[in-house]
Amino acid sequence: KGGQIGPNLTHYQRTDLDTLLPSILDPSREIREGFEQMQVQTRDGRLLSGFLTDRTDKLLILRGTDGSDAVVEQSQVKSMEVNPRSLMPDGLLVGLSEQQLRDFFAYLRIAQPIRN
């Protein structure tokens, strides 16, 4: 499960390798809405990053990768932009042998979601 910093992939379509493979090989190619990493620079020089969890005309709330929230007054925001990079690292399959790659994808295709 993604928890607070990533989408819940428990029910992700694991047998659709045409969708799954690009997501693993190039995780920044498509980032699910709501999980874009934002970078905010404040007027006092702080640089904050996280997921925008709430925004009003007075405040915005960023959730960091550690799950903690940073509350920033809108009047203190100097700039805000989306980081185009996914938190999922590139190159996850680099260094795996051909057999390890086969085993990995076989596991993904047959593994059933954990039921609560």
C-alpha positions as CSV (number, residue, x, y, z in Angstrom):
1,K,0.0,0.0,0.0
2,G,1.2,3.5,-0.8
3,G,0.3,4.9,2.6
4,Q,0.4,8.6,2.8
5,I,3.0,9.3,0.1
6,G,1.8,7.1,-2.8
7,P,-1.4,5.7,-4.3
8,N,-2.8,2.5,-3.0
9,L,-1.8,-0.1,-5.6
10,T,-3.4,-3.1,-3.8
11,H,-6.0,-3.6,-6.5
12,Y,-3.7,-2.6,-9.4
13,Q,-4.2,-4.6,-12.6
14,R,-1.0,-6.8,-12.3
15,T,-1.7,-8.9,-15.3
16,D,-1.6,-5.9,-17.7
17,L,2.1,-5.8,-18.5
18,D,1.6,-3.1,-21.2
19,T,0.6,-0.7,-18.3
20,L,2.8,-2.2,-15.6
21,L,6.1,-2.3,-17.4
22,P,6.3,1.4,-18.4
23,S,5.4,2.3,-14.8
24,I,8.3,0.4,-13.5
25,L,10.8,1.4,-16.2
26,D,9.9,5.1,-16.3
27,P,8.1,6.0,-13.1
28,S,8.1,9.7,-13.9
29,R,6.3,9.2,-17.2
30,E,2.9,9.3,-15.5
31,I,2.3,10.3,-11.9
32,R,-1.1,9.7,-10.5
33,E,-3.1,12.9,-9.8
34,G,-2.7,14.0,-6.2
35,F,0.7,12.4,-5.9
36,E,2.7,15.0,-7.7
37,Q,5.6,16.3,-5.6
38,M,5.3,20.1,-5.1
39,Q,8.1,22.4,-4.4
40,V,7.3,25.6,-2.5
41,Q,9.6,28.5,-1.9
42,T,8.5,30.9,0.8
43,R,9.1,34.6,1.0
44,D,11.5,34.0,4.0
45,G,13.6,31.7,1.9
46,R,12.4,28.2,3.0
47,L,12.2,25.5,0.4
48,L,9.5,22.9,1.1
49,S,8.5,19.9,-0.8
50,G,5.6,17.4,-0.5
51,F,2.2,16.5,-1.7
52,L,-0.4,19.2,-1.7
53,T,-3.1,17.7,0.6
54,D,-5.2,20.9,1.0
55,R,-5.3,24.4,-0.3
56,T,-7.6,27.3,0.6
57,D,-7.4,31.0,-0.1
58,K,-5.4,31.4,3.1
59,L,-3.4,28.2,3.6
60,L,-1.8,25.3,1.8
61,I,-0.8,22.0,3.4
62,L,2.1,19.9,2.1
63,R,2.6,16.3,3.3
64,G,6.3,15.3,3.4
65,T,7.6,11.9,2.6
66,D,7.8,11.2,6.3
67,G,4.0,11.7,6.6
68,S,4.3,15.0,8.4
69,D,2.3,18.0,7.3
70,A,3.7,21.6,6.7
71,V,1.2,24.4,6.9
72,V,2.1,27.5,4.9
73,E,0.1,30.7,4.7
74,Q,-0.7,31.6,1.0
75,S,0.6,35.1,1.6
76,Q,4.1,33.6,2.4
77,V,4.3,31.6,-0.8
78,K,6.8,33.1,-3.2
79,S,6.7,30.3,-5.8
80,M,5.2,26.8,-6.2
81,E,5.8,24.3,-8.9
82,V,5.3,20.6,-9.6
83,N,8.4,18.5,-9.5
84,P,8.2,16.3,-12.6
85,R,10.1,13.4,-11.0
86,S,8.4,10.5,-9.3
87,L,9.4,9.4,-5.8
88,M,9.7,5.9,-7.2
89,P,13.4,5.6,-8.2
90,D,14.5,5.0,-11.8
91,G,16.5,1.9,-12.6
92,L,14.8,-0.5,-10.3
93,L,15.5,-3.4,-12.7
94,V,19.1,-2.5,-13.4
95,G,21.4,-5.2,-12.2
96,L,18.9,-8.0,-12.1
97,S,19.7,-11.2,-14.0
98,E,17.5,-12.5,-16.8
99,Q,16.2,-15.1,-14.4
100,Q,15.5,-12.6,-11.6
101,L,13.5,-10.4,-14.1
102,R,11.4,-13.4,-15.2
103,D,10.8,-14.3,-11.5
104,F,9.9,-10.7,-10.7
105,F,7.3,-10.4,-13.5
106,A,5.9,-13.9,-12.8
107,Y,5.4,-12.9,-9.2
108,L,3.7,-9.6,-10.2
109,R,1.3,-11.4,-12.5
110,I,0.2,-14.1,-10.1
111,A,0.4,-12.3,-6.7
112,Q,-3.1,-11.6,-5.4
113,P,-3.8,-8.5,-3.3
114,I,-3.8,-8.9,0.5
115,R,-7.3,-8.9,1.8
116,N,-8.0,-7.1,5.0
